[in-house]
């Protein structure tokens, strides 16, 4: 019996599994997903006040469609021998592999780094929540004024003093000029202080030191600056980009037996753009990689990765949100209107559960349409 092994239980891994199951039908193909946790963690929701709401039990997605779940951490990928090895010593041979182990925060190397919080993982988000639970009037320093940093800073702003820091001279440097006026206005409205062109160099209990040697009060330091692809990408031969992601072809193939999806893969979208690390691409990449892994074994046509138009929607806490379209990030809605779109997206990323037909139908490669005839 052919065997497809999917490593990773995030968006890309789960949708790879469901898509492979959809293509498999009644064929004799075993599908196994390997991940250490029992839940799909909806990572884009971890900045919220109750991060446990971001959990979906994997068994409610995988079991209805006949996908096995091996709860383990993969420590080795042997592409020559077509096998993966877990930390428990279990060896899983594969005919096709989908690597979908995502990305991880580049943690700071500085004195007091053990005191730094993050919202990169569920454990990190829960630790931050517990640290600040029931407290008001605290001072939080958020390092990194990108997508995640902005959402964390504005989420906390209603409860205490927030200082948002970035090495760049502007907030949201990678977001461009389009949404910046709306973001700046939201930060002003919420009273979020900015320290730009600098960063934190030391963390002590209750304070931080800045690059210029000055100190500030800080009851919590949250690090959001920088992501890098999973270290398991180093076990697969092939060119990588500056984030450590494996370069894939139009069908998300790395080699004849290996596909990659989500934050582990750099897929070209057009002459000037490749995928960014986000669930917007992880979901359709998973659907593509899983489809192609199963189709390849069955001698069926493979499909190209062809996602919908690029959009962003940044939650700005009590100031609403800003929704943009296109790589120039043209602002389409802000404030309460932008928040409605953000809330709709956050609900839409929840996969269906328990119902095999609904799960398999959702695994089909289709665009998602936002209310108002906007494609996502």
VEXROMI-517283 format. One record per atom (N, C-alpha, C): residue in three letters; x, y negated, z negated. Coordinates in steps of 0.02 Angstrom, whole numbers, plus 50000, padded with zeros to 5 digits. Atoms other than C-alpha are relative to their C-alpha. Last residue first. Layout:
N
alaXYZ
...
end
This chain:
376
unk499444999350046
unk495194819050033
unk500435005950020
unk499684993450002
unk493984813150166
unk500574999849950
unk499275000550000
unk492914797950127
unk500285007149997
unk499714997649937
unk491104799650181
unk500754998850003
unk499875006049961
unk490434789050036
unk500365001750064
unk500615003649986
unk490554803449914
unk500144993350034
unk500215004050057
unk492274811349932
unk499344996650017
unk500265006549983
unk492464824850064
unk499754996449938
unk500495002050050
unk493604839650033
unk499774993050017
unk499905006450033
unk494464846450186
unk499464999149947
unk500445005449979
unk494324864950223
unk500214993549965
unk499635006249988
unk495444880250216
unk499534994750028
unk499955001349929
unk494394893850138
unk500334993250011
unk499314998749977
unk494814897049956
unk500084998950074
unk499605005950016
unk493184888749900
unk500725000850023
unk500215005449955
unk492214902349991
unk500424993749988
unk499734998649933
unk493234915549900
unk499804994750050
unk499275000950002
unk492864907649730
unk500305001150069
unk499865007250005
unk491004905749767
unk500754998750001
unk500185003249936
unk490844923649827
unk500174992649999
unk499524998349947
unk491804930549679
unk499854996450065
unk500384998049940
unk490754921349548
unk500485001150058
unk500454994350012
unk491634920849378
unk499655002650063
unk499814994250041
unk492454903749401
unk499445005250002
unk500574996050022
unk492434889249524
unk500255006149962
unk500214994749955
unk494024878849525
unk499365003449976
unk500174994050038
unk494134862349430
unk499775005550049
unk499414995650003
unk494974849949548
unk499875006249958
unk499944996049940
unk493264842649591
unk500605004849997
unk500474994450003
unk492944836649414
unk500105004750059
unk499814995950058
unk494524826149411
unk499525005949990
unk499424995949981
unk494124819949587
unk500205004749943
unk500254995049952
unk492384813949536
unk500575004750020
unk500384995050038
unk493104805249383
unk499745005550046
unk499524996150039
unk494384796349492
unk499655005549961
unk499664995549954
unk493044790949616
unk500495004549962
unk500494995049979
unk491984783849475
unk500315005150048
unk500064995150054
unk493514775249403
unk499505005550019
unk499434995449995
unk493874766449568
unk499965005549948
unk500114996049939
unk492124759149564
unk500575005050010
unk500504994950013
unk492344753749382
unk499875004450061
unk500445000850057
unk493944744349419
unk499535005849991
unk499665001250064
unk494654745949593
unk499494999949944
unk500435001850056
unk494134752049765
unk500424999449936
unk500704999449980
unk494854754049939
unk499524998349943
unk500474999650055
unk496644748049913
unk499285000250026
unk500495005349995
unk497764751850060
unk499475000949946
unk500415000550060
unk499124763550004
unk499554993850001
unk499895006950021
unk500364760950148
unk499564998349940
unk499335000550027
unk500434779950158
unk500184992849983
unk499455000749953
unk498564780450179
unk500674999149967
unk499984995449943
unk497094777250063
unk500624998550042
unk499685002449939
unk497014769349891
unk499985005550053
unk500014994849949
unk495934770849735
unk500284997250065
unk499895002849933
unk496314759949584
unk500075005750050
unk499524996249959
unk495594764449415
unk500094996350065
unk500264996549941
unk494534757249275
unk500535004250034
unk500045004749944
unk495254744049156
unk499765003550064
unk500575004350007
unk494874754449001
unk499924994950055
unk500305000350065
unk496094767549059
unk499384995749998
unk499735005650036
unk496974763549221
unk499634998849934
unk500415001850057
unk496734780049311
unk500344994449961
unk499645000750063
unk497704780149474
unk499524997749946
unk500475003250046
unk496844786649629
unk500325000049931
unk499814999950071
unk497934791049778
unk499434996849960
unk500325005050042
unk497524795849957
unk500315000349931
unk499695001350065
unk498394805050100
unk499614994549963
unk499625006350007
unk497284810750242
unk500244998949929
unk500375006149985
unk496754829150244
unk500434993849990
unk500425002950053
unk497974843550244
unk499624993950025
unk500285006149971
unk498594853250396
unk499534996749950
unk500195004450054
unk499714867950350
unk499784993350029
unk499545005450018
unk499744878850504
unk499724996249941
unk500245006849991
unk498774895150513
unk500544995049980
unk499825004450056
unk499354912950542
unk499744993050015
unk499685006449986
unk498464924550664
unk500144996149936
unk500495005149981
unk498114942250601
unk500364993450014
unk499935001349929
unk499354956750600
unk499494994950026
unk500564997049963
unk498724962650431
unk500044998950075
unk500004992850012
unk500344959550337
unk499475003650041
unk499384997349971
unk500534942250414
unk500025007649992
unk500104999349928
unk498704938150377
unk500615003150033
unk500434994349985
unk498984941750193
unk499915001150074
unk499684994050028
unk500504930450172
unk499585006250016
unk499484997649954
unk499734917650291
unk500355006249975
unk500294997649937
unk498124915550194
unk500535003250043
unk500334993750014
unk499064914350029
unk499685003150062
unk499504994950013
unk500254901250098
unk499685006849986
unk499644998349939
unk498864890750175
unk500485005849989
unk500474996849954
unk497684890850026
unk500365002350064
unk500154993350025
unk499134887149910
unk499545003850047
unk499404995949988
unk499704872750020
unk499895007149975
unk500004997549931
unk497914866250022
unk500635003950018
unk500604995949985
unk497874865849830
unk500005002450073
unk499924993250027
unk499664860049799
unk499415004450019
unk499674995649952
unk499474845249918
unk500065007149974
unk500315001349935
unk498184834949822
unk500315004550054
unk500504994849988
unk498824843449664
unk499654999050068
unk500665001750026
unk500364832449676
unk499515005750015
unk500164995350053
unk502214833049715
unk499344998049967
unk499805002450065
unk502304823449878
unk499775005149948
unk500464999650056
unk502214831750048
unk500314996949937
unk500064993150025
unk503384825850185
unk499524999849941
unk500224998350068
unk503264809850285
unk500015007549987
unk499725004150053
unk504054800750432
unk499845002249930
unk499305001849987
unk503864811950584
unk500324996349941
unk499925003349935
unk502284819850517
unk500724998050005
unk500675002149980
unk501704830650372
unk499994996750068
unk500035006149960
unk503304840250339
unk499294998850022
unk500314998849934
unk503194852850199
unk499954993550037
unk500015006349964
unk504374852050050
unk499755001450070
unk499925000249927
unk503994866949938
unk499984992850026
unk499374996649982
unk504214870649752
unk500174999250074
unk499425004250014
unk502914857449706
unk500675003450013
unk500035004650056
unk501514866849792
unk500654996349990
unk500575004650001
unk501854881549906
unk500024995649938
unk499985004450059
unk503254893049960
unk499444995050005
unk500345006449989
unk503204908050077
unk500084995949935
unk500115004650055
unk504424922650078
unk499664993650024
unk500404996950053
unk504544938450183
unk499774995149947
unk500524995449977
unk505144931650351
unk499545002849946
unk499664994549966
unk506024916850270
unk499475005050021
unk499295001350014
unk505464900050198
unk500445005050038
unk499544994350004
unk503714900350272
unk500714997549986
unk499754999750068
unk502474886550235
unk500465005949988
unk500424994950032
unk501584889250401
unk500225001449929
unk500705002149998
unk502244872850472
unk499535005149967
unk500255001649934
unk503994877550416
unk499254998249997
unk500424994849970
unk504654876350240
unk499804997950069
unk500295002449938
unk506034866550154
unk499655005850035
unk499814996249940
unk506284872849978
unk499664997050061
unk500544996349968
unk506094859449845
unk500265003650062
unk499904992850009
unk507604854549741
unk499475004250033
unk500374998050059
unk507034836449724
unk500075007549986
unk499675003050059
unk508384830249844
unk499645001849935
unk499975007249999
unk507744842349979
unk500304997549934
unk500425003350050
unk508184860549996
unk500044992550008
unk499865007150013
unk508874871650134
unk499504997149951
unk500315004749953
unk508654890450119
unk500164992949981
unk499555003449953
unk509054905450011
unk499614995450046
unk500214998949931
unk507854909349870
unk500454996150047
unk499954992849987
unk508474911549691
unk499815001750072
unk499294998449988
unk508824892749676
unk500105007450015
unk499855001249929
unk506954889649698
unk500725001750017
unk500044993749962
unk506744898049529
unk500124998950075
unk499344997049989
unk507384881949448
unk499985006550040
unk499834994450044
unk505644874349473
unk500695002950016
unk500304993549985
unk505644858449577
unk500255005349951
unk499574995949957
unk506174842149495
unk499675006850008
unk500174992949995
unk505144828249420
unk500505003550045
unk499644995249959
unk505664810849362
unk499775007249995
unk499585001949942
unk505204797949232
unk500345006050031
unk500364997949940
unk503734802049119
unk500424999350063
unk499585000149941
unk504524801148946
unk499625002850060
unk500264995149952
unk503384796648800
unk500394999350065
unk499695001349935
unk504174788148650
unk499775005650047
unk499994994449952
unk503104787648493
unk500334997650064
unk500264994250036
unk503104776748336
unk499985006250044
unk500324995049958
unk504244764148422
unk499785005949956
unk500404995250038
unk504944747848351
unk499675004950048
unk500715001550007
unk506204739848467
unk499675005249955
unk500434994850027
unk508104738948469
unk499284997649998
unk500505002250047
unk509334728848573
unk499555005949979
unk499794999350069
unk510884736448651
unk499504997749948
unk499615006050019
unk510594730248828
unk500225000149927
unk499365000049965
unk510104747848885
unk500434993949982
unk500035001349929
unk508734748448754
unk500704999650030
unk499505004849977
unk508754756548582
unk499964999450076
unk499624998249939
unk507204764648515
unk500514994650013
unk499715005449960
unk506344764448344
unk500365002850061
unk500325006550007
unk505254773948221
unk500294994450042
unk500654999550031
unk506324789448196
unk499714993149989
unk499964998350071
unk507744786148316
unk499295000649972
unk500634999750036
unk507804786548505
unk500145002049928
unk499964996250062
unk509304781148608
unk499324999649965
unk499364996450003
unk509614774448784
unk500085004049935
unk499824998250068
unk507874768348833
unk500645004150000
unk500274993650024
unk507744760149003
unk500215001149928
unk499644997350058
unk508004743749094
unk499715006849982
unk499285000549988
unk507514734049250
unk500415002749942
unk499794997549935
unk505754731849183
unk500754998750010
unk499275001150003
unk505124730149005
unk500285003350062
unk499544996949952
unk503244728149020
unk500724998149984
unk499385003749990
unk501944725048885
unk500445003750050
unk499414995749995
unk500214732848904
unk500624995750015
unk499475002250045
unk498894720448845
unk500615004450000
unk499944995350056
unk497434729648922
unk500544998149951
unk500644999650034
unk496944715249037
unk500045004349937
unk500105006350035
unk498754712049083
unk499365000349958
unk499535000050056
unk499024730449126
unk499934993649958
unk500254995450050
unk497444730249232
unk500465000149939
unk500585003150032
unk497984714549325
unk499725004549945
unk499765005350044
unk499694722149358
unk499424996749963
unk499684996850058
unk498884737949427
unk500244994749950
unk500534997150041
unk497704728249540
unk500295003249937
unk500385005350033
unk499144717549604
unk499455002649955
unk499665003150057
unk500214733149629
unk499614994249969
unk500394999950062
unk498974743249734
unk500304995949943
unk500735000149993
unk499664738449905
unk499624999749934
unk500295006450017
unk501474733749863
unk499235000149998
unk500005005449950
unk502194751149858
unk499614993949977
unk500695001049975
unk501724766249753
unk499954994350050
unk500124995449944
unk503534772049731
unk499304999250029
unk499565001249943
unk503964756649628
unk499875004550060
unk500204995949944
unk502424758049518
unk500444999350061
unk500374994150019
unk502904743649407
unk499795003850063
unk500735000549992
unk504244732049471
unk499685006349972
unk500205006950017
unk506094728349436
unk499244999150005
unk500175004349944
unk506474746949431
unk499804993049976
unk499375002749973
unk507314754949282
unk499884995350058
unk499774996849939
unk505594756849204
unk500654996850022
unk499315001549977
unk504784753149038
unk500165003650064
unk499884996049940
unk502974751748979
unk500674998050029
unk499465003049960
unk502754745348801
unk500155004850057
unk499664995849951
unk501094749848721
unk500514995850037
unk499565003949957
unk500344742548562
unk500385004750046
unk499405002850030
unk498944752948492
unk500384995750049
unk499914997750069
unk497294761848519
unk500614997049966
unk500565001950042
unk496574754348678
unk500095001649927
unk500025007150014
unk498254754748764
unk499424997949955
unk499825001450070
unk498494773548747
unk499864992749981
unk500414995850044
unk497574778248908
unk500124998249927
unk500665003050003
unk498354763348998
unk499525004249958
unk499985006550033
unk500114768948955
unk499304997049994
unk499884999150072
unk499804787248996
unk499954993349964
unk500604997050028
unk499024783349166
unk500075001149925
unk500555004950000
unk500394770949211
unk499385003049968
unk499885005050052
unk501754783049159
unk499454994949995
unk500154997250066
unk501004797049262
unk500094994849945
unk500694997650004
unk500924787149426
unk499835002449929
unk500304997049940
unk502554777849404
unk499305002349985
unk500605003749982
unk503074765849266
unk499715002450066
unk500204998149932
unk504314777649184
unk499354996650018
unk499435000949955
unk504694777048997
unk499825002950068
unk500084995449944
unk503144774548891
unk500564998550050
unk499585001949944
unk503524766548722
unk499935005350053
unk499784994649955
unk502114768248597
unk500424997150056
unk499645002549942
unk501834756448450
unk500265006050040
unk499324997549988
unk500494761648327
unk500324996350058
unk499505005050015
unk499014750748278
unk500715002450007
unk500095006049959
unk497844765348270
unk500544995149980
unk499605005950012
unk498144782948207
unk499804994450047
unk500265003950056
unk496864796848192
unk500384993649986
unk500704998950019
unk497864808448303
unk499814995949939
unk500365006450004
unk499504800648360
unk499285000749976
unk499575005050032
unk500664815348327
unk499634993449989
unk500004998650071
unk499294827948367
unk500414994749962
unk500675001250028
unk498984820348538
unk500005000849924
unk500105007350001
unk500844819648575
unk499334998349969
unk499555002750052
unk501074837948525
unk499934992449995
unk500324998750065
unk499534842648628
unk500444997349943
unk500575004550007
unk500254834248783
unk499655000949933
unk499765006950008
unk501924842848763
unk499434995249988
unk499705000550067
unk501144859948735
unk500244992949986
unk500535000250050
unk500034857448887
unk500284999349930
unk500274993350015
unk501534853248994
unk499444999249949
unk499844995849943
unk502174837449080
unk499705007049991
unk500654997149982
unk501334825748955
unk500095004550061
unk500175000049928
unk502954821348868
unk499295002550009
unk500604996349981
unk503624817048695
unk499934999850077
unk500385002649943
unk505394811648646
unk499425004650017
unk500585003850025
unk506034815548471
unk499544997650056
unk500474995250030
unk507204829348532
unk499384996549972
unk500454997449949
unk508014816448645
unk499495004849972
unk500695000050023
unk508724807848491
unk499505002750050
unk500064998750072
unk510374803348572
unk499274999449979
unk499825005850040
unk510164804248761
unk499945001649927
unk499424997850038
unk509984817048899
unk500254993849962
unk499435004550010
unk508244813548961
unk500555003249960
unk499985002650068
unk507104827549023
unk500624995849989
unk499285000650013
unk506854829649208
unk500084996649932
unk499735006550016
unk505044834949203
unk500755000449992
unk499945001450071
unk504604851249286
unk500324993249990
unk499455004550017
unk503994856749455
unk500024999149924
unk500095007150016
unk502884870249525
unk500634996249986
unk499855001250070
unk503114889149513
unk500044992649982
unk500425005750015
unk502274892949678
unk500074998149926
unk499705003450057
unk503394905549764
unk499614993649988
unk500175007249999
unk502324916549876
unk500304997049936
unk499955003850062
unk503124933549909
unk499764992950012
unk499995007249988
unk502694946150045
unk499994996649931
unk499935000449927
unk503084964750045
unk500004992750023
unk500495003549959
unk503404964849860
unk500135001050074
unk499805000149930
unk504234975349726
unk499464996550041
unk500564999849953
unk503854970649547
unk500274999550071
unk499805001249931
unk505164974849416
unk499395000750045
unk500434996949950
unk504744973249232
unk500224998050070
unk499664994849963
unk506234968649124
unk499575003650051
unk500104993650036
unk505214959048996
unk500355005850035
unk499615000250061
unk505924942649063
unk499935006249958
unk500265004250053
unk505194947249231
unk500465000149939
unk499884997050066
unk506074953749386
unk499754995249947
unk499915005050052
unk505524950149564
unk500065003749934
unk500264998550066
unk505784961649713
unk500084994049954
unk500715001550001
unk506124961149898
unk499685002149934
unk500344993950021
unk507844969249886
unk499254999349998
unk499734994549960
unk508674955449987
unk499645006549984
unk500325000149934
unk507504942449913
unk500275005550045
unk499524996649956
unk507974946849735
unk499695000550069
unk500314998349935
unk507014934449627
unk500555002850044
unk499574998549942
unk507534934049445
unk499575001450061
unk499325002450013
unk506854927249280
unk500465001150060
unk499534997249952
unk504984928349312
unk500694997049988
unk499585005149968
unk504014924249155
unk500485003550047
unk499284999550012
unk502624936249106
unk500344994150035
unk499835005650043
unk500744938549102
unk500735000749980
unk499464997750043
unk500474949849252
unk500224994049959
unk499605005150033
unk498794945149327
unk500505003449954
unk499694998350065
unk498014956749454
unk500374994049972
unk499295001650004
unk496904949649592
unk500255001749930
unk499564994249996
unk495244957949630
unk500744998550002
unk499784999049930
unk494194942649674
unk500525005650006
unk500574999149953
unk493164942449513
unk500215001450072
unk500344993550005
unk494734945949409
unk499425000750049
unk499654994549967
unk495734931149472
unk499615006549999
unk499895001449929
unk494654915949435
unk500265006250036
unk500655001849972
unk493894920249265
unk500044998250075
unk500384993949988
unk495494929449218
unk499324998550032
unk499824996949936
unk496484913349242
unk499575006150015
unk499724993250007
unk495574904549101
unk500135003350068
unk500484995549970
unk495334886049147
unk500305007049994
unk499864992849995
unk496204873249038
unk499435003750033
unk499684998849936
unk496234854149058
unk500155007450012
unk500524999949949
unk494984851248920
unk500275001650069
unk500264993249995
unk496384856248801
unk499435000550051
unk499694996149946
unk497194839448843
unk499735007250006
unk500104993150022
unk495964829448736
unk500275004850053
unk499974999750073
unk496504811048749
unk499925007149973
unk500625001750034
unk496914812148934
unk500045001449925
unk499935006650031
unk498694811949002
unk499394998249958
unk499664999450065
unk498574830749030
unk500124993249967
unk500435002350055
unk497234828949163
unk500364999749933
unk500175007049993
unk498364829749317
unk499574997249944
unk499475004650021
unk499084846049248
unk499814992650009
unk500145005449952
unk497494856149264
unk500454994149981
unk499975006650032
unk498254870749170
unk499914994750053
unk499815005149952
unk497694887549240
unk499974993449963
unk500435005149972
unk497624898549088
unk500314996450059
unk500644996949985
unk498314914849017
unk499534995150035
unk500585002150038
unk500114908949021
unk499375003750020
unk499944998550072
unk501744916949075
unk499374998549960
unk499915006450035
unk501334918249261
unk500005001449925
unk499584999750060
unk501384932349387
unk500074993049971
unk499765006750020
unk499984934149515
unk500385000749935
unk499825001050071
unk499784951249594
unk500244992949990
unk499805006950011
unk498894955649757
unk500124999149925
unk500005001850071
unk498784973749816
unk500244992849993
unk499465004650020
unk498354975849998
unk499914998449926
unk499604997250055
unk497334990550063
unk500604995649986
unk499374996849980
unk496094980850170
unk500395002249938
unk499984993250026
unk494334977550105
unk500645003750017
unk500634996449994
unk494414958650125
unk500055006949967
unk499934992850009
unk496244954050132
unk499355003850012
unk499774997249937
unk495934936650202
unk500045007649996
unk500525001349949
unk494894931350052
unk500195003250067
unk500544995350013
unk496084939649929
unk499454999150053
unk499774993449978
unk497544930150007
unk499455005249990
unk499995000149927
unk496564913949988
unk500235006750027
unk500694999749976
unk496154917549806
unk499975000250076
unk500294993550017
unk497964921749763
unk499295000650028
unk499674994949958
unk498684906849855
unk499685006849989
unk500335000349935
unk497374895949770
unk500345004550052
unk500694997650005
unk497954901649600
unk499665000050068
unk500014992850010
unk499794899649641
unk499305002949999
unk499774996649940
unk499634882349717
unk499985007549993
unk500455000849943
unk498554875549577
unk500215004150061
unk500295006749993
unk499604882749437
unk499544999750060
unk500715000050015
unk499894901049393
unk499694993149999
unk500245006650020
unk501594903949472
unk499244999949992
unk499685002050062
unk502424918449561
unk499784992849985
unk500035007250005
unk501304926549691
unk500294998049932
unk499865002550067
unk501694944549736
unk500014992450003
unk499845007150000
unk500884952149890
unk500104997949928
unk500045003650063
unk500964971149898
unk500214992750011
unk499645006350000
unk500634982750044
unk499884996249934
unk500425006050000
unk500005000050000
unk500444993850000
end
